[in-house]
Amino acid sequence: MLDRLGEIGCPTTVVVGAQDAPFRRPAELLADRIAGAQLVVIQDAAHSPQLENPDAWLDAIGAHLDRARAS
């Protein structure tokens, strides 16, 4: 499906924990291949950034929603 990611036309934010080693590269690929996507790497977090660093995660989600509303 990687070759079809360019078809996504809605605002996209890819969120990954900085210490989530198995998912860092896939997250980067998603963000690179989805036009206009933003990659947010949550520091002090691994696979569950919403639990491990909730303030940073909420900031990322809030920024995404602001961007989506503006588009």
C-alpha positions as a LaTeX table, in Angstrom:
\begin{tabular}{lrrr}
\hline
Residue & $x$ (\AA) & $y$ (\AA) & $z$ (\AA) \\
\hline
Met1 & 0.00 & 0.00 & 0.00 \\
Leu2 & 2.98 & 2.34 & 0.26 \\
Asp3 & 2.65 & 3.26 & $-3.41$ \\
Arg4 & $-0.91$ & 4.52 & $-2.77$ \\
Leu5 & $-0.14$ & 6.81 & 0.17 \\
Gly6 & 0.14 & 9.76 & $-2.20$ \\
Glu7 & $-3.59$ & 9.44 & $-2.84$ \\
Ile8 & $-4.41$ & 10.61 & 0.68 \\
Gly9 & $-5.70$ & 14.15 & 0.39 \\
Cys10 & $-6.73$ & 15.07 & 3.93 \\
Pro11 & $-4.54$ & 16.73 & 6.56 \\
Thr12 & $-2.38$ & 14.03 & 8.11 \\
Thr13 & $-0.19$ & 13.95 & 11.18 \\
Val14 & 1.92 & 10.88 & 11.90 \\
Val15 & 2.73 & 10.53 & 15.60 \\
Val16 & 5.43 & 8.22 & 16.94 \\
Gly17 & 7.32 & 7.90 & 20.20 \\
Ala18 & 11.02 & 8.78 & 20.06 \\
Gln19 & 11.96 & 5.45 & 21.64 \\
Asp20 & 9.56 & 3.34 & 19.56 \\
Ala21 & 12.38 & 1.82 & 17.51 \\
Pro22 & 10.28 & $-0.63$ & 15.44 \\
Phe23 & 7.92 & 2.13 & 14.30 \\
Arg24 & 10.22 & 5.12 & 13.80 \\
Arg25 & 11.20 & 4.28 & 10.21 \\
Pro26 & 7.65 & 3.27 & 9.14 \\
Ala27 & 6.34 & 6.54 & 10.61 \\
Glu28 & 8.95 & 8.48 & 8.61 \\
Leu29 & 7.93 & 6.63 & 5.44 \\
Leu30 & 4.27 & 7.46 & 6.01 \\
Ala31 & 5.02 & 11.13 & 6.57 \\
Asp32 & 7.31 & 11.26 & 3.53 \\
Arg33 & 4.82 & 9.64 & 1.18 \\
Ile34 & 1.62 & 11.41 & 2.25 \\
Ala35 & 1.56 & 14.84 & 0.64 \\
Gly36 & 1.69 & 17.57 & 3.24 \\
Ala37 & 1.87 & 15.15 & 6.17 \\
Gln38 & 3.62 & 16.21 & 9.33 \\
Leu39 & 5.71 & 13.86 & 11.44 \\
Val40 & 5.60 & 14.45 & 15.19 \\
Val41 & 8.13 & 12.54 & 17.27 \\
Ile42 & 7.11 & 12.53 & 20.92 \\
Gln43 & 10.12 & 12.72 & 23.23 \\
Asp44 & 10.27 & 10.60 & 26.39 \\
Ala45 & 7.87 & 8.09 & 24.87 \\
Ala46 & 7.95 & 4.72 & 23.18 \\
His47 & 4.93 & 2.81 & 21.83 \\
Ser48 & 2.24 & 4.64 & 23.84 \\
Pro49 & 3.04 & 8.35 & 23.69 \\
Gln50 & $-0.52$ & 9.20 & 24.72 \\
Leu51 & 0.26 & 7.56 & 28.08 \\
Glu52 & 4.00 & 8.13 & 28.37 \\
Asn53 & 4.04 & 11.84 & 27.51 \\
Pro54 & 0.39 & 12.93 & 27.41 \\
Asp55 & 1.12 & 16.68 & 27.35 \\
Ala56 & 3.25 & 16.41 & 24.21 \\
Trp57 & 0.75 & 14.02 & 22.62 \\
Leu58 & $-2.15$ & 16.39 & 23.34 \\
Asp59 & $-0.14$ & 19.27 & 21.87 \\
Ala60 & 0.42 & 17.23 & 18.69 \\
Ile61 & $-3.26$ & 16.29 & 18.41 \\
Gly62 & $-4.34$ & 19.88 & 19.07 \\
Ala63 & $-1.98$ & 21.18 & 16.39 \\
His64 & $-3.32$ & 18.59 & 13.95 \\
Leu65 & $-6.93$ & 19.59 & 14.64 \\
Asp66 & $-6.08$ & 23.28 & 14.23 \\
Arg67 & $-4.39$ & 22.53 & 10.91 \\
Ala68 & $-7.33$ & 20.36 & 9.77 \\
Arg69 & $-9.87$ & 23.05 & 10.66 \\
Ala70 & $-7.88$ & 25.65 & 8.71 \\
Ser71 & $-7.79$ & 23.58 & 5.53 \\
\hline
\end{tabular}
